[in-house]
Amino acid sequence: MNQFPFFPGQGGNQFFPGQMMPPPGQFPGQFPGFPGQPGPSFPPSFPPPGQQNQEGNAPTSPPPSFVPQQQSVSTFAVDPGSIRGCLYRNTFIWLRNGSSFWFFPTFVGRRSVSGFRWTGRMWTFYGTDLNRISSFQCF
């Protein structure tokens, strides 16, 4: 005898008279292939063209075309409170290893910062420890 007689394909029973039960994960509000999980939320949120939002999305335009002069070099780790003022702003970063680049921070933690780094042609997600930053300047 079938243990679950209400599933299609098991004994030929149907979910409702005259209707086949949908495949697993195909009930309203479920994501296909993941039974019991809520579906994705649509539509996704995007900033209007030319505007930057505060949801962690990459900027929609390139950073300034100039490279600023480094003002001062810190011998200590960058304080989270000091770089927090650069959130969602084009920021030029100088690392202790000599690298420098445009950065668009979207998150500042106690010991790290993350956001988007300009590669020269596109923004890519990037994060680093605050103690790796020698100095920064936001615009």
A tleap script that builds the chain and sets N, CA, C and O, in Angstrom:
source leaprc.protein.ff14SB
mol = sequence {
  NMET ASN GLN PHE PRO PHE PHE PRO GLY GLN
  GLY GLY ASN GLN PHE PHE PRO GLY GLN MET
  MET PRO PRO PRO GLY GLN PHE PRO GLY GLN
  PHE PRO GLY PHE PRO GLY GLN PRO GLY PRO
  SER PHE PRO PRO SER PHE PRO PRO PRO GLY
  GLN GLN ASN GLN GLU GLY ASN ALA PRO THR
  SER PRO PRO PRO SER PHE VAL PRO GLN GLN
  GLN SER VAL SER THR PHE ALA VAL ASP PRO
  GLY SER ILE ARG GLY CYS LEU TYR ARG ASN
  THR PHE ILE TRP LEU ARG ASN GLY SER SER
  PHE TRP PHE PHE PRO THR PHE VAL GLY ARG
  ARG SER VAL SER GLY PHE ARG TRP THR GLY
  ARG MET TRP THR PHE TYR GLY THR ASP LEU
  ASN ARG ILE SER SER PHE GLN CYS CPHE
}
set mol.1.N position { 0.850 -1.179 0.000 }
set mol.1.CA position { 0.000 0.000 0.000 }
set mol.1.C position { 0.890 1.234 0.000 }
set mol.1.O position { 1.968 1.225 0.595 }
set mol.2.N position { 0.445 2.292 -0.663 }
set mol.2.CA position { 1.197 3.522 -0.795 }
set mol.2.C position { 1.068 4.357 0.478 }
set mol.2.O position { -0.040 4.576 0.968 }
set mol.3.N position { 2.213 4.828 1.022 }
set mol.3.CA position { 2.197 5.599 2.259 }
set mol.3.C position { 1.658 7.012 2.034 }
set mol.3.O position { 1.016 7.571 2.923 }
set mol.4.N position { 1.910 7.602 0.850 }
set mol.4.CA position { 1.457 8.958 0.547 }
set mol.4.C position { 0.567 8.916 -0.695 }
set mol.4.O position { 1.030 9.241 -1.788 }
set mol.5.N position { -0.669 8.532 -0.552 }
set mol.5.CA position { -1.527 8.343 -1.715 }
set mol.5.C position { -1.930 9.648 -2.410 }
set mol.5.O position { -2.500 9.597 -3.500 }
set mol.6.N position { -1.656 10.801 -1.823 }
set mol.6.CA position { -2.111 12.054 -2.429 }
set mol.6.C position { -1.099 12.656 -3.393 }
set mol.6.O position { -1.423 13.668 -4.015 }
set mol.7.N position { 0.100 12.110 -3.563 }
set mol.7.CA position { 1.075 12.614 -4.515 }
set mol.7.C position { 0.865 11.952 -5.868 }
set mol.7.O position { 0.629 10.745 -5.935 }
set mol.8.N position { 0.951 12.738 -6.968 }
set mol.8.CA position { 0.794 12.122 -8.274 }
set mol.8.C position { 1.955 11.188 -8.553 }
set mol.8.O position { 3.053 11.364 -8.023 }
set mol.9.N position { 1.708 10.217 -9.368 }
set mol.9.CA position { 2.748 9.261 -9.721 }
set mol.9.C position { 2.868 8.136 -8.700 }
set mol.9.O position { 3.632 7.191 -8.898 }
set mol.10.N position { 2.124 8.237 -7.627 }
set mol.10.CA position { 2.155 7.187 -6.621 }
set mol.10.C position { 0.736 6.628 -6.489 }
set mol.10.O position { -0.076 7.116 -5.702 }
set mol.11.N position { 0.474 5.619 -7.262 }
set mol.11.CA position { -0.855 5.007 -7.216 }
set mol.11.C position { -1.858 5.713 -8.100 }
set mol.11.O position { -3.031 5.340 -8.115 }
set mol.12.N position { -1.421 6.741 -8.851 }
set mol.12.CA position { -2.304 7.428 -9.781 }
set mol.12.C position { -3.278 8.381 -9.115 }
set mol.12.O position { -4.181 8.893 -9.777 }
set mol.13.N position { -3.120 8.635 -7.813 }
set mol.13.CA position { -4.031 9.550 -7.145 }
set mol.13.C position { -3.733 10.990 -7.531 }
set mol.13.O position { -2.626 11.315 -7.959 }
set mol.14.N position { -4.715 11.832 -7.379 }
set mol.14.CA position { -4.562 13.241 -7.706 }
set mol.14.C position { -4.744 14.078 -6.456 }
set mol.14.O position { -5.350 13.646 -5.475 }
set mol.15.N position { -4.193 15.319 -6.515 }
set mol.15.CA position { -4.240 16.219 -5.376 }
set mol.15.C position { -5.674 16.661 -5.102 }
set mol.15.O position { -6.160 16.531 -3.978 }
set mol.16.N position { -6.354 17.182 -6.121 }
set mol.16.CA position { -7.771 17.520 -6.037 }
set mol.16.C position { -8.468 16.762 -7.157 }
set mol.16.O position { -7.850 16.468 -8.180 }
set mol.17.N position { -9.692 16.455 -6.988 }
set mol.17.CA position { -10.373 15.752 -8.074 }
set mol.17.C position { -10.263 16.554 -9.376 }
set mol.17.O position { -10.686 17.708 -9.435 }
set mol.18.N position { -9.704 15.949 -10.395 }
set mol.18.CA position { -9.569 16.573 -11.694 }
set mol.18.C position { -8.335 17.448 -11.851 }
set mol.18.O position { -8.104 17.972 -12.941 }
set mol.19.N position { -7.535 17.628 -10.807 }
set mol.19.CA position { -6.325 18.453 -10.897 }
set mol.19.C position { -5.124 17.664 -10.410 }
set mol.19.O position { -5.190 16.952 -9.408 }
set mol.20.N position { -4.024 17.805 -11.142 }
set mol.20.CA position { -2.782 17.168 -10.706 }
set mol.20.C position { -2.097 18.073 -9.699 }
set mol.20.O position { -2.156 19.297 -9.817 }
set mol.21.N position { -1.456 17.484 -8.721 }
set mol.21.CA position { -0.686 18.256 -7.759 }
set mol.21.C position { 0.556 18.816 -8.456 }
set mol.21.O position { 1.204 18.098 -9.218 }
set mol.22.N position { 0.895 20.075 -8.212 }
set mol.22.CA position { 2.090 20.629 -8.847 }
set mol.22.C position { 3.341 19.898 -8.371 }
set mol.22.O position { 3.347 19.335 -7.276 }
set mol.23.N position { 4.408 19.899 -9.184 }
set mol.23.CA position { 5.651 19.255 -8.759 }
set mol.23.C position { 6.183 19.903 -7.488 }
set mol.23.O position { 5.860 21.058 -7.209 }
set mol.24.N position { 6.995 19.182 -6.710 }
set mol.24.CA position { 7.554 19.762 -5.484 }
set mol.24.C position { 8.244 21.087 -5.771 }
set mol.24.O position { 8.960 21.232 -6.762 }
set mol.25.N position { 8.016 22.050 -4.885 }
set mol.25.CA position { 8.649 23.356 -5.022 }
set mol.25.C position { 7.919 24.293 -5.956 }
set mol.25.O position { 8.397 25.397 -6.215 }
set mol.26.N position { 6.743 23.873 -6.483 }
set mol.26.CA position { 6.024 24.710 -7.440 }
set mol.26.C position { 4.738 25.283 -6.858 }
set mol.26.O position { 3.891 25.770 -7.607 }
set mol.27.N position { 4.576 25.237 -5.558 }
set mol.27.CA position { 3.427 25.856 -4.942 }
set mol.27.C position { 3.624 27.365 -4.959 }
set mol.27.O position { 4.768 27.818 -4.987 }
set mol.28.N position { 2.570 28.155 -4.944 }
set mol.28.CA position { 2.730 29.617 -4.936 }
set mol.28.C position { 3.623 30.058 -3.781 }
set mol.28.O position { 3.471 29.600 -2.648 }
set mol.29.N position { 4.558 30.956 -4.091 }
set mol.29.CA position { 5.456 31.477 -3.059 }
set mol.29.C position { 6.678 30.618 -2.825 }
set mol.29.O position { 7.481 30.934 -1.948 }
set mol.30.N position { 6.850 29.535 -3.583 }
set mol.30.CA position { 8.017 28.694 -3.406 }
set mol.30.C position { 8.923 28.823 -4.613 }
set mol.30.O position { 8.458 28.963 -5.744 }
set mol.31.N position { 10.202 28.774 -4.365 }
set mol.31.CA position { 11.195 28.843 -5.431 }
set mol.31.C position { 11.370 27.456 -6.014 }
set mol.31.O position { 11.527 26.494 -5.261 }
set mol.32.N position { 11.348 27.320 -7.340 }
set mol.32.CA position { 11.478 25.992 -7.946 }
set mol.32.C position { 12.719 25.262 -7.454 }
set mol.32.O position { 13.815 25.821 -7.434 }
set mol.33.N position { 12.535 24.024 -7.063 }
set mol.33.CA position { 13.647 23.195 -6.641 }
set mol.33.C position { 13.956 23.265 -5.160 }
set mol.33.O position { 14.783 22.498 -4.664 }
set mol.34.N position { 13.298 24.184 -4.434 }
set mol.34.CA position { 13.548 24.318 -3.010 }
set mol.34.C position { 12.221 24.305 -2.267 }
set mol.34.O position { 11.737 25.359 -1.855 }
set mol.35.N position { 11.620 23.119 -2.088 }
set mol.35.CA position { 10.322 23.045 -1.432 }
set mol.35.C position { 10.348 23.694 -0.052 }
set mol.35.O position { 11.283 23.505 0.727 }
set mol.36.N position { 9.320 24.449 0.224 }
set mol.36.CA position { 9.181 25.075 1.535 }
set mol.36.C position { 9.944 26.382 1.678 }
set mol.36.O position { 9.836 27.044 2.710 }
set mol.37.N position { 10.707 26.765 0.674 }
set mol.37.CA position { 11.471 28.009 0.748 }
set mol.37.C position { 10.704 29.110 0.029 }
set mol.37.O position { 10.103 28.861 -1.016 }
set mol.38.N position { 10.715 30.316 0.572 }
set mol.38.CA position { 10.015 31.400 -0.108 }
set mol.38.C position { 10.717 31.743 -1.416 }
set mol.38.O position { 11.928 31.564 -1.544 }
set mol.39.N position { 9.967 32.225 -2.361 }
set mol.39.CA position { 10.513 32.611 -3.655 }
set mol.39.C position { 11.295 33.902 -3.554 }
set mol.39.O position { 11.279 34.565 -2.516 }
set mol.40.N position { 11.982 34.264 -4.633 }
set mol.40.CA position { 12.761 35.488 -4.629 }
set mol.40.C position { 11.848 36.707 -4.613 }
set mol.40.O position { 10.717 36.652 -5.098 }
set mol.41.N position { 12.337 37.790 -4.062 }
set mol.41.CA position { 11.550 39.012 -4.074 }
set mol.41.C position { 11.829 39.754 -5.373 }
set mol.41.O position { 12.987 39.986 -5.718 }
set mol.42.N position { 10.795 40.122 -6.083 }
set mol.42.CA position { 10.910 40.840 -7.343 }
set mol.42.C position { 10.095 42.107 -7.250 }
set mol.42.O position { 9.127 42.113 -6.490 }
set mol.43.N position { 10.389 43.147 -7.932 }
set mol.43.CA position { 11.587 43.322 -8.750 }
set mol.43.C position { 12.748 43.740 -7.873 }
set mol.43.O position { 12.527 44.269 -6.784 }
set mol.44.N position { 13.993 43.519 -8.313 }
set mol.44.CA position { 15.138 43.962 -7.530 }
set mol.44.C position { 15.210 45.479 -7.504 }
set mol.44.O position { 14.674 46.149 -8.387 }
set mol.45.N position { 15.859 46.007 -6.511 }
set mol.45.CA position { 15.962 47.453 -6.352 }
set mol.45.C position { 17.232 47.961 -7.024 }
set mol.45.O position { 18.328 47.508 -6.694 }
set mol.46.N position { 17.098 48.885 -7.949 }
set mol.46.CA position { 18.237 49.495 -8.618 }
set mol.46.C position { 18.130 51.003 -8.476 }
set mol.46.O position { 17.025 51.546 -8.448 }
set mol.47.N position { 19.284 51.697 -8.384 }
set mol.47.CA position { 19.213 53.149 -8.274 }
set mol.47.C position { 18.800 53.756 -9.611 }
set mol.47.O position { 19.089 53.186 -10.663 }
set mol.48.N position { 18.134 54.900 -9.582 }
set mol.48.CA position { 17.824 55.589 -10.831 }
set mol.48.C position { 19.126 55.946 -11.549 }
set mol.48.O position { 20.147 56.149 -10.892 }
set mol.49.N position { 19.114 56.026 -12.875 }
set mol.49.CA position { 20.344 56.349 -13.605 }
set mol.49.C position { 20.985 57.627 -13.087 }
set mol.49.O position { 20.312 58.632 -12.861 }
set mol.50.N position { 22.306 57.567 -12.901 }
set mol.50.CA position { 23.054 58.736 -12.446 }
set mol.50.C position { 23.034 58.961 -10.948 }
set mol.50.O position { 23.683 59.887 -10.461 }
set mol.51.N position { 22.307 58.140 -10.201 }
set mol.51.CA position { 22.254 58.311 -8.752 }
set mol.51.C position { 22.875 57.103 -8.075 }
set mol.51.O position { 22.839 55.990 -8.600 }
set mol.52.N position { 23.445 57.339 -6.904 }
set mol.52.CA position { 24.026 56.256 -6.129 }
set mol.52.C position { 23.121 56.016 -4.936 }
set mol.52.O position { 22.692 56.961 -4.273 }
set mol.53.N position { 22.832 54.758 -4.664 }
set mol.53.CA position { 21.979 54.495 -3.523 }
set mol.53.C position { 22.814 54.022 -2.346 }
set mol.53.O position { 24.031 53.872 -2.450 }
set mol.54.N position { 22.155 53.791 -1.244 }
set mol.54.CA position { 22.871 53.355 -0.054 }
set mol.54.C position { 22.499 51.913 0.280 }
set mol.54.O position { 22.306 51.568 1.446 }
set mol.55.N position { 22.400 51.080 -0.744 }
set mol.55.CA position { 22.078 49.668 -0.542 }
set mol.55.C position { 23.244 48.766 -0.880 }
set mol.55.O position { 23.083 47.546 -0.912 }
set mol.56.N position { 24.421 49.333 -1.135 }
set mol.56.CA position { 25.572 48.507 -1.428 }
set mol.56.C position { 25.776 48.210 -2.894 }
set mol.56.O position { 26.588 47.349 -3.233 }
set mol.57.N position { 25.060 48.900 -3.789 }
set mol.57.CA position { 25.266 48.688 -5.219 }
set mol.57.C position { 26.468 49.488 -5.698 }
set mol.57.O position { 26.812 50.524 -5.128 }
set mol.58.N position { 27.096 48.993 -6.747 }
set mol.58.CA position { 28.244 49.689 -7.332 }
set mol.58.C position { 27.790 51.003 -7.946 }
set mol.58.O position { 26.642 51.129 -8.371 }
set mol.59.N position { 28.692 51.986 -7.995 }
set mol.59.CA position { 28.351 53.245 -8.662 }
set mol.59.C position { 28.025 52.999 -10.133 }
set mol.59.O position { 28.465 52.014 -10.726 }
set mol.60.N position { 27.254 53.903 -10.700 }
set mol.60.CA position { 26.855 53.756 -12.094 }
set mol.60.C position { 27.759 54.525 -13.046 }
set mol.60.O position { 27.550 54.490 -14.258 }
set mol.61.N position { 28.759 55.217 -12.517 }
set mol.61.CA position { 29.690 55.965 -13.364 }
set mol.61.C position { 31.110 55.781 -12.839 }
set mol.61.O position { 31.294 55.422 -11.676 }
set mol.62.N position { 32.113 56.023 -13.677 }
set mol.62.CA position { 33.504 55.871 -13.234 }
set mol.62.C position { 33.888 56.938 -12.210 }
set mol.62.O position { 33.198 57.949 -12.081 }
set mol.63.N position { 34.985 56.719 -11.483 }
set mol.63.CA position { 35.452 57.720 -10.514 }
set mol.63.C position { 36.088 58.892 -11.257 }
set mol.63.O position { 36.213 58.850 -12.481 }
set mol.64.N position { 36.493 59.946 -10.527 }
set mol.64.CA position { 37.196 61.051 -11.180 }
set mol.64.C position { 38.423 60.551 -11.941 }
set mol.64.O position { 38.988 59.512 -11.600 }
set mol.65.N position { 38.830 61.287 -12.965 }
set mol.65.CA position { 39.932 60.838 -13.825 }
set mol.65.C position { 41.305 61.254 -13.298 }
set mol.65.O position { 42.317 60.909 -13.909 }
set mol.66.N position { 41.369 61.978 -12.192 }
set mol.66.CA position { 42.656 62.393 -11.643 }
set mol.66.C position { 43.078 61.495 -10.493 }
set mol.66.O position { 42.256 60.780 -9.919 }
set mol.67.N position { 44.361 61.533 -10.159 }
set mol.67.CA position { 44.896 60.823 -8.998 }
set mol.67.C position { 45.340 61.898 -8.004 }
set mol.67.O position { 46.253 62.671 -8.296 }
set mol.68.N position { 44.701 61.953 -6.831 }
set mol.68.CA position { 45.072 62.989 -5.862 }
set mol.68.C position { 46.455 62.744 -5.265 }
set mol.68.O position { 46.960 61.621 -5.273 }
set mol.69.N position { 47.056 63.812 -4.748 }
set mol.69.CA position { 48.339 63.670 -4.058 }
set mol.69.C position { 48.074 63.196 -2.646 }
set mol.69.O position { 47.140 63.651 -1.985 }
set mol.70.N position { 48.904 62.281 -2.195 }
set mol.70.CA position { 48.758 61.738 -0.850 }
set mol.70.C position { 49.111 62.819 0.165 }
set mol.70.O position { 50.187 63.413 0.095 }
set mol.71.N position { 48.208 63.073 1.108 }
set mol.71.CA position { 48.385 64.129 2.093 }
set mol.71.C position { 49.344 63.725 3.204 }
set mol.71.O position { 50.361 64.381 3.425 }
set mol.72.N position { 49.023 62.665 3.886 }
set mol.72.CA position { 49.866 62.198 4.996 }
set mol.72.C position { 49.727 60.692 5.112 }
set mol.72.O position { 48.715 60.117 4.711 }
set mol.73.N position { 50.740 60.068 5.658 }
set mol.73.CA position { 50.750 58.622 5.830 }
set mol.73.C position { 50.613 58.323 7.312 }
set mol.73.O position { 51.331 58.888 8.137 }
set mol.74.N position { 49.702 57.447 7.639 }
set mol.74.CA position { 49.478 57.082 9.029 }
set mol.74.C position { 50.362 55.904 9.417 }
set mol.74.O position { 50.503 54.943 8.660 }
set mol.75.N position { 50.953 55.988 10.602 }
set mol.75.CA position { 51.727 54.850 11.107 }
set mol.75.C position { 50.825 53.885 11.872 }
set mol.75.O position { 51.253 52.799 12.262 }
set mol.76.N position { 49.567 54.293 12.083 }
set mol.76.CA position { 48.605 53.470 12.806 }
set mol.76.C position { 47.500 53.026 11.859 }
set mol.76.O position { 47.381 53.541 10.747 }
set mol.77.N position { 46.697 52.073 12.303 }
set mol.77.CA position { 45.558 51.629 11.506 }
set mol.77.C position { 44.570 52.778 11.353 }
set mol.77.O position { 44.450 53.632 12.232 }
set mol.78.N position { 43.870 52.787 10.232 }
set mol.78.CA position { 42.843 53.792 9.993 }
set mol.78.C position { 41.687 53.537 10.952 }
set mol.78.O position { 41.254 52.398 11.126 }
set mol.79.N position { 41.197 54.591 11.562 }
set mol.79.CA position { 40.084 54.494 12.493 }
set mol.79.C position { 38.777 54.322 11.715 }
set mol.79.O position { 38.550 55.037 10.739 }
set mol.80.N position { 37.913 53.386 12.130 }
set mol.80.CA position { 36.650 53.194 11.414 }
set mol.80.C position { 35.808 54.470 11.351 }
set mol.80.O position { 35.124 54.718 10.359 }
set mol.81.N position { 35.860 55.270 12.407 }
set mol.81.CA position { 35.078 56.507 12.419 }
set mol.81.C position { 35.549 57.516 11.389 }
set mol.81.O position { 34.753 58.307 10.881 }
set mol.82.N position { 36.840 57.494 11.076 }
set mol.82.CA position { 37.353 58.476 10.125 }
set mol.82.C position { 36.964 58.125 8.689 }
set mol.82.O position { 36.651 59.019 7.902 }
set mol.83.N position { 36.979 56.867 8.344 }
set mol.83.CA position { 36.640 56.485 6.967 }
set mol.83.C position { 35.133 56.361 6.777 }
set mol.83.O position { 34.659 56.334 5.641 }
set mol.84.N position { 34.381 56.288 7.852 }
set mol.84.CA position { 32.923 56.193 7.758 }
set mol.84.C position { 32.335 57.417 7.049 }
set mol.84.O position { 31.291 57.312 6.405 }
set mol.85.N position { 32.983 58.553 7.158 }
set mol.85.CA position { 32.523 59.761 6.472 }
set mol.85.C position { 32.641 59.663 4.962 }
set mol.85.O position { 32.098 60.502 4.244 }
set mol.86.N position { 33.344 58.652 4.471 }
set mol.86.CA position { 33.509 58.459 3.026 }
set mol.86.C position { 32.515 57.460 2.448 }
set mol.86.O position { 32.565 57.165 1.254 }
set mol.87.N position { 31.613 56.934 3.275 }
set mol.87.CA position { 30.642 55.966 2.775 }
set mol.87.C position { 29.871 56.547 1.600 }
set mol.87.O position { 29.407 57.687 1.647 }
set mol.88.N position { 29.741 55.755 0.556 }
set mol.88.CA position { 28.994 56.100 -0.655 }
set mol.88.C position { 29.566 57.326 -1.364 }
set mol.88.O position { 28.837 58.082 -2.007 }
set mol.89.N position { 30.883 57.512 -1.238 }
set mol.89.CA position { 31.575 58.606 -1.925 }
set mol.89.C position { 32.808 58.033 -2.620 }
set mol.89.O position { 33.394 57.055 -2.156 }
set mol.90.N position { 33.192 58.649 -3.730 }
set mol.90.CA position { 34.438 58.253 -4.388 }
set mol.90.C position { 35.592 58.567 -3.440 }
set mol.90.O position { 35.734 59.695 -2.968 }
set mol.91.N position { 36.405 57.561 -3.172 }
set mol.91.CA position { 37.486 57.672 -2.197 }
set mol.91.C position { 38.755 57.106 -2.813 }
set mol.91.O position { 38.746 56.016 -3.386 }
set mol.92.N position { 39.842 57.851 -2.692 }
set mol.92.CA position { 41.115 57.329 -3.180 }
set mol.92.C position { 41.841 56.712 -2.000 }
set mol.92.O position { 41.982 57.343 -0.953 }
set mol.93.N position { 42.305 55.470 -2.167 }
set mol.93.CA position { 42.929 54.695 -1.090 }
set mol.93.C position { 44.395 54.460 -1.418 }
set mol.93.O position { 44.737 54.124 -2.552 }
set mol.94.N position { 45.257 54.636 -0.429 }
set mol.94.CA position { 46.663 54.237 -0.533 }
set mol.94.C position { 46.876 53.124 0.491 }
set mol.94.O position { 46.633 53.318 1.682 }
set mol.95.N position { 47.327 51.965 0.031 }
set mol.95.CA position { 47.600 50.850 0.935 }
set mol.95.C position { 49.058 50.886 1.392 }
set mol.95.O position { 49.903 51.512 0.753 }
set mol.96.N position { 49.336 50.221 2.485 }
set mol.96.CA position { 50.705 50.155 3.024 }
set mol.96.C position { 51.672 49.463 2.068 }
set mol.96.O position { 52.873 49.728 2.114 }
set mol.97.N position { 51.166 48.570 1.195 }
set mol.97.CA position { 52.044 47.856 0.268 }
set mol.97.C position { 52.403 48.689 -0.963 }
set mol.97.O position { 53.111 48.207 -1.847 }
set mol.98.N position { 51.920 49.938 -1.032 }
set mol.98.CA position { 52.235 50.820 -2.149 }
set mol.98.C position { 51.145 50.903 -3.201 }
set mol.98.O position { 51.202 51.780 -4.063 }
set mol.99.N position { 50.162 50.028 -3.164 }
set mol.99.CA position { 49.052 50.090 -4.122 }
set mol.99.C position { 48.160 51.281 -3.811 }
set mol.99.O position { 48.025 51.688 -2.657 }
set mol.100.N position { 47.559 51.831 -4.845 }
set mol.100.CA position { 46.583 52.899 -4.672 }
set mol.100.C position { 45.522 52.769 -5.744 }
set mol.100.O position { 45.811 52.303 -6.846 }
set mol.101.N position { 44.284 53.178 -5.435 }
set mol.101.CA position { 43.165 52.993 -6.359 }
set mol.101.C position { 41.956 53.774 -5.871 }
set mol.101.O position { 41.881 54.191 -4.715 }
set mol.102.N position { 41.004 53.960 -6.793 }
set mol.102.CA position { 39.718 54.544 -6.437 }
set mol.102.C position { 38.858 53.459 -5.806 }
set mol.102.O position { 38.872 52.305 -6.234 }
set mol.103.N position { 38.115 53.847 -4.787 }
set mol.103.CA position { 37.306 52.928 -4.000 }
set mol.103.C position { 35.993 53.612 -3.684 }
set mol.103.O position { 35.957 54.828 -3.498 }
set mol.104.N position { 34.920 52.854 -3.620 }
set mol.104.CA position { 33.592 53.353 -3.270 }
set mol.104.C position { 33.089 52.532 -2.087 }
set mol.104.O position { 32.442 51.503 -2.284 }
set mol.105.N position { 33.379 52.975 -0.846 }
set mol.105.CA position { 33.006 52.164 0.327 }
set mol.105.C position { 31.494 52.141 0.568 }
set mol.105.O position { 30.812 53.159 0.455 }
set mol.106.N position { 30.996 50.955 0.901 }
set mol.106.CA position { 29.577 50.792 1.219 }
set mol.106.C position { 29.354 50.205 2.613 }
set mol.106.O position { 28.222 50.155 3.095 }
set mol.107.N position { 30.440 49.761 3.260 }
set mol.107.CA position { 30.333 49.192 4.611 }
set mol.107.C position { 31.629 49.446 5.364 }
set mol.107.O position { 32.718 49.245 4.826 }
set mol.108.N position { 31.508 49.890 6.616 }
set mol.108.CA position { 32.673 50.051 7.487 }
set mol.108.C position { 32.388 49.291 8.773 }
set mol.108.O position { 31.411 49.564 9.471 }
set mol.109.N position { 33.261 48.329 9.074 }
set mol.109.CA position { 33.152 47.574 10.311 }
set mol.109.C position { 34.196 48.050 11.309 }
set mol.109.O position { 34.857 49.065 11.084 }
set mol.110.N position { 34.347 47.326 12.404 }
set mol.110.CA position { 35.338 47.703 13.425 }
set mol.110.C position { 36.754 47.568 12.913 }
set mol.110.O position { 37.628 48.343 13.301 }
set mol.111.N position { 37.000 46.590 12.043 }
set mol.111.CA position { 38.363 46.329 11.568 }
set mol.111.C position { 38.495 46.284 10.058 }
set mol.111.O position { 39.598 46.093 9.545 }
set mol.112.N position { 37.396 46.457 9.332 }
set mol.112.CA position { 37.471 46.311 7.881 }
set mol.112.C position { 36.537 47.284 7.172 }
set mol.112.O position { 35.652 47.894 7.772 }
set mol.113.N position { 36.774 47.400 5.880 }
set mol.113.CA position { 35.932 48.230 5.020 }
set mol.113.C position { 35.695 47.446 3.734 }
set mol.113.O position { 36.583 46.733 3.266 }
set mol.114.N position { 34.505 47.577 3.164 }
set mol.114.CA position { 34.223 46.924 1.889 }
set mol.114.C position { 33.400 47.849 1.018 }
set mol.114.O position { 32.770 48.796 1.489 }
set mol.115.N position { 33.427 47.545 -0.254 }
set mol.115.CA position { 32.711 48.345 -1.226 }
set mol.115.C position { 33.151 47.928 -2.610 }
set mol.115.O position { 33.253 46.736 -2.899 }
set mol.116.N position { 33.412 48.901 -3.471 }
set mol.116.CA position { 33.760 48.612 -4.852 }
set mol.116.C position { 35.046 49.320 -5.231 }
set mol.116.O position { 35.227 50.507 -4.957 }
set mol.117.N position { 35.935 48.571 -5.866 }
set mol.117.CA position { 37.237 49.066 -6.306 }
set mol.117.C position { 37.215 49.259 -7.818 }
set mol.117.O position { 36.718 48.400 -8.546 }
set mol.118.N position { 37.749 50.382 -8.292 }
set mol.118.CA position { 37.795 50.669 -9.720 }
set mol.118.C position { 39.009 49.973 -10.328 }
set mol.118.O position { 40.132 50.170 -9.864 }
set mol.119.N position { 38.791 49.154 -11.372 }
set mol.119.CA position { 39.878 48.401 -12.000 }
set mol.119.C position { 40.518 49.158 -13.155 }
set mol.119.O position { 41.515 48.710 -13.721 }
set mol.120.N position { 39.951 50.290 -13.499 }
set mol.120.CA position { 40.400 51.029 -14.666 }
set mol.120.C position { 39.359 51.004 -15.764 }
set mol.120.O position { 39.387 51.822 -16.684 }
set mol.121.N position { 38.430 50.048 -15.658 }
set mol.121.CA position { 37.345 49.987 -16.634 }
set mol.121.C position { 36.007 49.567 -16.034 }
set mol.121.O position { 34.968 49.701 -16.680 }
set mol.122.N position { 36.026 49.053 -14.788 }
set mol.122.CA position { 34.779 48.654 -14.134 }
set mol.122.C position { 34.957 48.594 -12.616 }
set mol.122.O position { 36.077 48.526 -12.110 }
set mol.123.N position { 33.836 48.621 -11.905 }
set mol.123.CA position { 33.837 48.471 -10.453 }
set mol.123.C position { 33.740 46.986 -10.107 }
set mol.123.O position { 32.926 46.263 -10.683 }
set mol.124.N position { 34.574 46.530 -9.162 }
set mol.124.CA position { 34.493 45.161 -8.656 }
set mol.124.C position { 34.409 45.210 -7.136 }
set mol.124.O position { 34.952 46.113 -6.500 }
set mol.125.N position { 33.720 44.224 -6.563 }
set mol.125.CA position { 33.580 44.193 -5.104 }
set mol.125.C position { 34.947 43.977 -4.467 }
set mol.125.O position { 35.755 43.189 -4.959 }
set mol.126.N position { 35.198 44.683 -3.367 }
set mol.126.CA position { 36.512 44.624 -2.717 }
set mol.126.C position { 36.340 44.910 -1.232 }
set mol.126.O position { 35.472 45.688 -0.837 }
set mol.127.N position { 37.160 44.286 -0.425 }
set mol.127.CA position { 37.192 44.561 0.998 }
set mol.127.C position { 38.601 44.391 1.519 }
set mol.127.O position { 39.382 43.616 0.968 }
set mol.128.N position { 38.930 45.109 2.574 }
set mol.128.CA position { 40.266 45.013 3.155 }
set mol.128.C position { 40.229 45.372 4.628 }
set mol.128.O position { 39.293 46.016 5.102 }
set mol.129.N position { 41.262 44.947 5.345 }
set mol.129.CA position { 41.416 45.324 6.743 }
set mol.129.C position { 41.807 46.793 6.817 }
set mol.129.O position { 42.561 47.284 5.977 }
set mol.130.N position { 41.299 47.485 7.813 }
set mol.130.CA position { 41.626 48.906 7.973 }
set mol.130.C position { 43.116 49.115 8.231 }
set mol.130.O position { 43.659 50.163 7.882 }
set mol.131.N position { 43.790 48.126 8.839 }
set mol.131.CA position { 45.217 48.306 9.132 }
set mol.131.C position { 46.094 48.187 7.884 }
set mol.131.O position { 47.293 48.460 7.948 }
set mol.132.N position { 45.515 47.786 6.756 }
set mol.132.CA position { 46.266 47.747 5.490 }
set mol.132.C position { 46.235 49.097 4.771 }
set mol.132.O position { 46.993 49.315 3.826 }
set mol.133.N position { 45.357 50.004 5.221 }
set mol.133.CA position { 45.221 51.304 4.574 }
set mol.133.C position { 46.208 52.288 5.197 }
set mol.133.O position { 46.208 52.505 6.408 }
set mol.134.N position { 47.046 52.878 4.347 }
set mol.134.CA position { 47.997 53.886 4.804 }
set mol.134.C position { 47.297 55.235 4.957 }
set mol.134.O position { 47.437 55.904 5.980 }
set mol.135.N position { 46.547 55.624 3.931 }
set mol.135.CA position { 45.781 56.859 3.991 }
set mol.135.C position { 44.682 56.813 2.935 }
set mol.135.O position { 44.658 55.925 2.083 }
set mol.136.N position { 43.780 57.778 3.004 }
set mol.136.CA position { 42.661 57.842 2.062 }
set mol.136.C position { 42.181 59.282 1.964 }
set mol.136.O position { 42.445 60.105 2.841 }
set mol.137.N position { 41.480 59.564 0.893 }
set mol.137.CA position { 40.889 60.886 0.697 }
set mol.137.C position { 39.600 60.696 -0.071 }
set mol.137.O position { 39.591 60.075 -1.133 }
set mol.138.N position { 38.498 61.234 0.465 }
set mol.138.CA position { 37.210 61.065 -0.219 }
set mol.138.C position { 36.769 62.363 -0.864 }
set mol.138.O position { 37.132 63.455 -0.428 }
set mol.139.N position { 35.971 62.216 -1.920 }
set mol.139.CA position { 35.519 63.356 -2.729 }
set mol.139.C position { 34.018 63.348 -2.860 }
set mol.139.O position { 33.449 64.229 -3.505 }
savepdb mol mol.pdb
quit
